Each structure stands twice: as C-alpha cells, then as structure tokens.
Amino acid sequence: MKVTGERRSGILLHPTSLPGDGTGDLGTHAYRFVDWLAAAGQTLWQVLPLVAVGEGGSPYNGLSAFAGNTLLLSADLMVEDALLDEDEARPPAGFDPRRADFAGAAAWKDGLLRRAHAAFATAASPGLRAGFAEYREREAAWLGDWCLFRALRDEHGGQAWPEWPEPLRRRDAYALEAARDRLSGEIERHALGQFLFDRQWGELRRYANGRGIFLVGDVPIFVAHDSADVWAHPGIFELDEAGMPTVVSGVPPDYFSETGQRWGNPLYRWEVLEKDGYRWWIDRFRRTLEMVDVARIDHFRGFESYWEVPGHEETALHGHWRPGPGTKLFEAVERELGPLPLIAEDLGIITPEVEALRDALGFPGMRVLQFAFGGDDPDNPHLPENYTAGSVAYTGTHDNNTALGWWRDEASAASKAELARMAGPSEGVGWGMIEVVLESNADLAVIPLQDVLGLGSEARMNTPGSIDDNWLWRFREGELTAAHAARLRDLTAKTGRLHGQERR
C-alpha cells in the first residue's frame, strides 16, 4: 500500500488482546476481527511487535527480533493441520477472559507444540512437511540461532544467557556443536513452532488483504539483552567480556517520567554495523516486511541521536546524547529491499535534526491528540490544525491512557474546554476525539480499540516507566458489536476515509 497519498483509517489492537484462551490467538476471533474491520470501513490493522516474548509479555522486550510469538498459535488451526486432535486442543480451565495470562498460555502452548511435534512426522501432510523443510532452509540465517537459544534457555531453567556456563555464553564452537546434538529434538520443536506461527499469521494476513485491510507492524529500535540476537551477535552490541551491557538505552525526563526512562537495552556498535553494510538490520527489516504491509519504527529519533545511559546507573538522568547512523542505515536497507513502507514514531524530544532525517527519508511521522493539550504553543505539532497530510494521527498510542481514562484522570479543565471546542457536540469523549482525528488533514488515522469501546484506565495497555500490570488488557467476546462498526463506518465515510479514498 501507499503509506501516504490516500486517506485511510484503522484500529490499533495487538493480537494478544483478542478474545481467546490465555491470550488472543490467530484463529477464529482474529478472523472475526478482520470481518469487523471491513464492516466498519477500516483499511488498517495496526499491531505491536509480533516477536517472541519473555515472562512479562512485553513485545518491546522480546527474546528475538526475528522469531514470532508462538503464544498466538491457534490450537484449532493445529487441529485442522492434523497435528492435534480436538481433545488435545482443549484449553485448561480458569483463564480470565479480561486479562492476558502469559505464563499460563506459555505452559499450555508449550504442551501443544510438544504433542504437535511428536505427531508431525506421521500425521502431517506431505505438503506441510515440504513447507516446513523449505521454511527451515529459507529462514536459516536467524532460525538456527533462535532455536538453539530457546533450547539452551529451557535447559538452564529460563536463566538469561550471561548466566549460562562460560563456553556456551561465549559461543565456543565445540560447546555449541555438542548442544545441537544433545538438544536436536528440542531445536526441531522450536523450529516447528516458528513455521506454524508464520503459516497461521501468513494466512490471516492474506485474508485481511483480501478484505482490503493492510497490516501495520512495529519495529523496536532496540532489542532485549536476554535475546537470541545479543547472544548470537555480541560484536554489534556494547558489551563487556562477561556479556553485560556497558551502556544501555533510555530517554531523558519527558512527559511520562521526571527521571527519564532507563529501558536497559544494550546499545549498538554502529561503527561495526556500518562496516558490515548494516547486514543485521537489512535482515531484520526484510523479515518484518515479509510479515506486514507497513511498519512503524519505534523510537525513530534514536537513529538520529540516542540517549546513552551508563550501565551502572539506576535511572536515565545521567545519560548523554550520542549520534545515530542517520540516513546511511536506511539507504543501505533501501538499496537491497527497495522503497521502505515505514512510519516514523517521532514522539518525545524531537529536534530539527530528527525532523530533517524523517523528511529526508520521506517517512510520515506520528501525531497524538492527547499531546495537543496542556500548553500554549500554537506550533505544537499535535494540534490538529498543524497535522500535515504526510502524517499518521492517533487519539492515543499503546503508551497513552485511553481517551476516557485521560479525560477522567489526567485532563485539566482547560484541556477539557479546548477539546470541547475542537470536537463540538459529541456523545462521549472517546468518540469526540475519534472524530477530531478522523477529520484531520493526516492521511492516515489510527484509533486504539479501547476508544471505540469507550473504556477507561482499566483498559490501558502500557504505562511507560512501570513494570507491573502492562500488556494485559483484552476485550471480551461479544463486547465489540455491529453497532460499533456501523457508527465507525459512518464517521469514516463522512471524513473521506472509506476504503482508502484518494486525497483531493
């Protein structure tokens, strides 16, 4: 799809927030959501990173930048592939339909994959077996390291890789070969999980595309320290001899935190990456764009300059800015992959240099209506009257409160009055904000599903700077209705966004 030039709108919803058992999955409810989007006249479905997650469930602290999240596997689709029978696919009792249970879902899906792997050799169709063999060959550049990493992590009780025995930590060739022999069955099982994830996600994406809906993915700039990427490629990260980060990522004090945010991800050795022609990043973008139609680059400003925090510091206060790779990285990726359908997440401390980089690359930036209030700067880029056509407008993001939660818990009296002026008479603050965003000049507009449902702070997806109670929200079966679709479709048509209308 063209990232700009057409007026489109869509919904922000991560698949873990779909109805399902433990977490949402890629089965029936995902297809029903696509049908709902089509009925509502939407042409975008934006998700968070689809990567394999750790114990906390954060898609921004994944165990790999390449491996898919097998918690999203649909047991019913595995039954259709003859890898499970219906009794085996039955979920355990006790899952809360309102909150994700990552630990419970991981234990259940791990058991399903073990049974599916045991059945694969005899029960899988010849086409499925051939597809698996082709997949392992095609994705070998990252898949082998990922599967060995996961098998070793399981063998060591979930310990982070710097805690493994020294030969494995430093990737001694003899130790790795012995591990591959010892864990060959587990390695193949994890490879099968990735193949099934790609198969299920690919079928869902094709179905969405067939209904006129494009998938918008997400590429976090940084990766987790305890990840297959850092273990397999230590030379491209700022690590000491023990594999620990010498400096880590974060941001200085901002809207979300007075002490900044110490994210803790290891930082890149950009000079090393440049010498290699940015191969790791090329492979990463290729993998992402094989899975989605457009990708949002999280923390885009870090490619211009990033906040470097000494590894021993407990907060981000005592960091400093360091230059990023700038256009060199994206030019290298584009030379190999062609034009890049990317959105720049240009929120936070944005300088003229960051804006110049974004504009030089031709990426649309993000505008968030919640950030339009609480100041008197007429040039605030988040004021709707300042939205450019080449931008993506949101009521809020996964890091914001919901519209209703913001209104109740954060908005000042002056902000409420300003919103009333913008929105005019509207039934409910969420729909008032949705209307402002859809009416704006931005080519693309994306609404968190929580705002369509009129939910408050209890439905917030993430609170930056906090560890607990994030990524858990889910909507329940039957909560999203045809009436919601009809109302959103009417507003989408009224604002010239129905099915990707050409800008006039």
N, C-alpha and C positions, 0 to 999 in steps of 0.2 A: 504494500500500500504506500501511497504518498504520505509522508509524515505531516506535511503542511500543504495548503492549497485547496483543501476541501474541509467543509465544516462537518465535524463528526463529534459524537459524544459516546460515553460508555461508563462502565461501572468498575470500581476498584474493589476486588474481592479475592483474597487468597484462597486456594482450594481447601486448605485446612479448615476454613470457616464454613464450608458447605455442610449440610446435614450428612450424617453417616455414623459409623461406629468407631469411637476413639478420636478420630479426626474425620474431616471430609475426605473423599477419595475421588477417583477418576471414573466412577461408574455412573449409575442411574441419575443421581442428583446433579452431577456435573452436566450431563446432557439436558436435564430439565432446566438447569440454569441457563444454558445456551438458548434453549427454546424461549425462556422468559425474556432474555435479552432481545431476541429477534422480535418478539411480540411488542416489546417496549420501544422498538425502533432504534435500538442501540447498535453501534458497529465496532465497539471496542470492549474488550475484557482485559483489564489490567490486573496482573498478579504480582506478588512479591517473588524473590528468588526461589526457584524450584529445586534448589540443591538439597543434598542430604544434610539433615540437621542433627545436632547433638542433643544432649539430655534436656536442655532448656527449651528446645524447639525454635530458637531464633533462626530465621532464614538469612540473617545478616551475620551469623557466626557459624556458618556451615562447616561440615567436615571435609568438604571438597568444593571447588569452584566448577567442577565438571559433572560430578555424579548427581543423579536425580534422587528425589526424596521418595524412597520406597514405602514410607508410611502412607503415601497417597495411592498405593496399589489397590485396585478393586478386587475383592475376593470373588465377587460374582463373575467378573471377566476372566478370572483364572479358572473358574468352573467351565465357562464357555470354551476355554482352550484345553479342556480335559486334563488339567493339571491338579485339580481338586474335585472332590465330589461335594454335593450340597451339604452333607453333614459336616465335613471338614471345614467348610467355608463359614459355618455358623459362628457369629461373634460371641464372645463371652458376655455374660450379663453384667450390668452395673455401669456401663458407660454413660456419662452425663451428656445429654443432647445439647446442652447450652455451652459447654466448655470443652476445649480440646484436652485430651489425655495422652500426652506424647509418650510417657513411659508405658502406659497400658497398651497403646496402639503399637509401640515398637515390639513389645513382647508377643502380642498376637500375630503381627505381620511376620515377625521372625519365624514363628512356628509354621505359618502358612508357606513361607518360602522354603523351609526345610522339607515340608511334605511335597511341595511342587517340584523341588529339585530331585527328590527321590523318585517321583513319578515321571520325570521328564524323558528319560531315556526310552521308556517303553510306551508311555501314554501320549507323548507329544506327536503331532502330525509331522510327516516328512517336511512340509513347508515351514513349520515352526522350527524344527531342528536346523534346517538350512538357513533360516533367517537368523537364528542365534549364532551360528558359525560365521555368517557374513558380518553380523554386528560386532563380534569379538575382533575380527580382523580390521574392520573399518575404524573402530574406536580404540585400537591398541595403544595409541600414544599416551592416553591417560588411564584407560581401563585397568591395565595390569597393575599399575602402582596403586590405584584405588582399592582394588580387590585384595591385594596383599596387605595394604594398610589396615583395612577393615578386619581381615582375618587375624592379623597380629594384635590389633586393638582388642578384639574379642578374647584372644588367647591370654592377654595380660589384664583381663578383668576391667576393661574400659580405661585403663591408665593412658594418660597423654603420652605421646611418643617420646618426649625427652626423658621420661621415667623408665623407658624400656632398657634392657641390657645394652651396654655400650656398643657392641658390634652391630646390633640392629639399629640403634639410634644413628650411628654414623654410616649406615648402609654398606657394611662390609660385604663384598661380593659373595664370599663363601657362606656367610650367615644368611643372606637373602636367598641364595640357591637352596640351602637346607630348609629354610622356611617355606619356600614354594613347594618343595617335595612333601614336607610334613603336613602342610595345610592345603593341599591341592583340591580336596573336596570342598572346603570352605571357600576357597578362591573362586571355584566354578559356581558355587551357590550365589555368591555376591555378584558375579558377572550375570547370572541369570536374572537376578533382581533388577539390575540395570537394564537389561534387554526388555524385560516385561514392562518396566516403567516407560521406556522410550516407545514401546509398542502401544501402550494404553494412552499415553499423552499424545502421540502422533495421530492416533485415530480420533481422539477428542478434538485436536486442532483441526484436522481435516473436516470434521463435522461442523465445527464453528465457522471455518472459512466458507464451507458450502452454504451456510445460512447468512453469509455476508458479514461475519464478525471476525475481526482481526485480534490476535493475541498480543498484548503488550507485556514484555518481561522486564527483568530488573537485573542489572549487573553491579553488585557492590564493588567499590574500588579496591577494598582490602579483603584479605582472607583471614580466617582464624589461625592462630598459632598452632593449635592442635588440629591440623588438617593434613590430608594427603599431599596437598600442594607444597606446604612448607617442608614436610618430611622428605618428599621426593626431589625438591629443587631448592635445597638450603642456600645455594650460592646466589640466588637472586633476592635474598632477604637479609636484613640487618640482624645477624645472629652472632652470638659468641661461640666459643669452641664447644660448649655444652649444649648448643642448640637453643639457647634462651635469647629473646629479643634484647638488643642493646638500647633500642629506641622503639617507641610504639606510637600508634595513631591516636588522634583525638581532635578536638576543636576547642578553641578558647571560649571564655564565657560568652553566652549568647542568650537568645530568647528562652531557651529551655533550661539553662543551668548557670548559676552565678560563679561556679568554679570550673566551668567548661565541662567537657565530656572526655574522660580518658577511656577510649574504646579498647585499647590494649592490643590491637592487631600489630604484628611485625610490619615494618616498613620495607619498601622495595629498595634494592640497589639499582637505581635507574641506569647508572652508567654500565652496569653489567648487562642489563636487559637490552640497552641500545647496541652493545657490541654484537649481540646475537640477533639483531634485527627485530627485536620485540617478539620473538617466536612464541613465547608462552602466552602473551596477550593476543596474538593472532589466533592461536588455537582456542583460546577462551572465547573470543568474540565469534569465531566460527561455530563453536559448539552452541552458544546461546542463540545465534541467529538460525541454527537448524531447528530450534525448538519454538521460536516465537517469530512474529512478523515485524515487531518493533521492540527495541529495548531501551529502557530508562537507565542512564548511567548514574548510579548513586554517588553523591559527594563529588560531582564533576569538578568543583573548584580545586580539588586536590591534584588534578592534572596540571593546573597552572602553578599552584603552590600549596603545600600541605603543612599541617601543624605537627611538628615533631616533639614528642614528649620523652624525656629520659626514662629508661625502663624502670628505674627505682622509684620514680615519683608516684605518689598515690592519687594525685589529681592532675588535671591538664593545665593548671595555672602557669607552671614554669616551663612551658614549651616555647618553641620559636618556629617561624615560617621557614620552609625550605623550598627551593624551586622544583616543580614537577617537570615531566617530559614535554609538555606543551603539544604543539602540532606534530612533532616528529613521530610520536606514537601512533596517532590516528592516520597520518599519511602512510605509515608502514602497513597498517591494517587495511586501509582502503586500497593500496596497491595490489594486495593479494585477494581481498574479498569483494572489491567493488564498492559502490556507494553505500554508506552505512546508515540504515534507518534507526537513528538514535535520538533520544530525548535527553537533554542535559538537566540533571537535578541541580539547579543553580540557586539553592537556598542557603541561608546563613550569611556569613561575612563575605559579600561579593564585591570585588573591586573592579575598577575599569579594565584591568588586565584580564580578569576572568571573563568579563563580558566580551572583550575583544577576542579571546580564544573561542568562546562559544560561537560568536558571529562569524569568525573566520572559517570555522568548520561547518557552518550552516545548520547547527543543531537548534531546534526550538528549546526554549527554557520553560520553567515552571512558574505559575502564578497561583498563590494560595489566598483565597478570600479572607480567611481568618487573620492573615497578616496585614490586612488593609486597615485595621483599626488600631486605636490607641496612640496615634501620633498626629502631627500636623504638617507632615511633609507632603506637599502636593505632587512631588515626583516619585512618591512611593510606588515601586513597580507593581505592587499587589493591589493597588486601587484599580477597580475595573476599568475606569476611563483611561488607564495607562496600558492596558493589555494590548500587545501587538498581535497582528494576525499570526505571526510565526511563534506562537507560544501555546502551552497547554495549561488550562485553567482548572483549578480544583476548589471545592469548598474547603477541604482539608485533606491531609495525607494520612498514611498509617501511623505517623508520628504525632498527629494532632488529636485533640479531643474530638468527639463527634460534634456536629453543628449544635445539637440541642445541649450537649454537655458543656460546650464552650459558652453558650448563651447563659446557662444556669450557673456555671461555676467560675467563669473567667471574664466574661464581657463586662465592661464598665457601663454605667448609664449613658455616657457619651457614645460609646461604641454601639449600644443598642439603638440609640436615636439615629446614628448615622446609617445603620443597617436598615432601619425603617424607612429612611429617606431613599435609599437605593432600591429596596425591594418593593416599596409601596404596599398596598393591602395584599396580604397573603395568608393562607391558612397554615400556620405553623412556621417556626423559624427555619427549620430544615428546608422546607420547600421554597421559602423565600430566598434562601441562599442558593439553592439549586437554580432557581430562575435567574438570579443575577449572573451566575456563572455561565449558564446556557445562553443568555442574551449577550454575553460579552463578545468582543471582537476576536478573541482567541480562536484559532482554527479548531483546536481540539479541547474538549471539556470532559473531565472525568469526575465522577461522584462516588464517594465511598458508599457501599450499600447501606451502611448504618444510617446515613442521612435520608435515604429513600424510605427506610423503615421508621424514621422518626425516633431513634433510640438515643439514650443519654450516655453519661460517662461510664455506665456499667458495660457498654459495648465498645469501649476504646480498645484499639488493637495493641498499641505500644506507648509507653511513656519513656522518652529518651532519658538516659542517666539512671534509670531504675533497672533492677534485675528481676524482681518478682512480678508475677501476675500479668505477664505480657504474652501476646500471640495466642491467647486462649479463646477469644470470642468466636462464637458460631451462631448462625441463625438456624432456627428450628424448622423442620418440615411443616409446610402449610403456612408459615409466617409471611412468606413473600407471595403475593396474590396477583390475580389478573387485574384487580383494581389498581394496584401499584403500577403494573405495566401500562394500563390504559392512560393513567394520569401522566406518566413519564413520556409516553409516546406523543400525547397531545402537546406537551410542552416542548418536546424535541422538534415536532413539526412546526410549531409556532415560531421557534427560534432558528429555523432554517438548517437543521442538522439531521434531518431524517435520511438515513441510509447514505450518509456521506455526500451531502449536496455540494456542488461546485460553488466556490466563492464567486460572487458577482461584483 
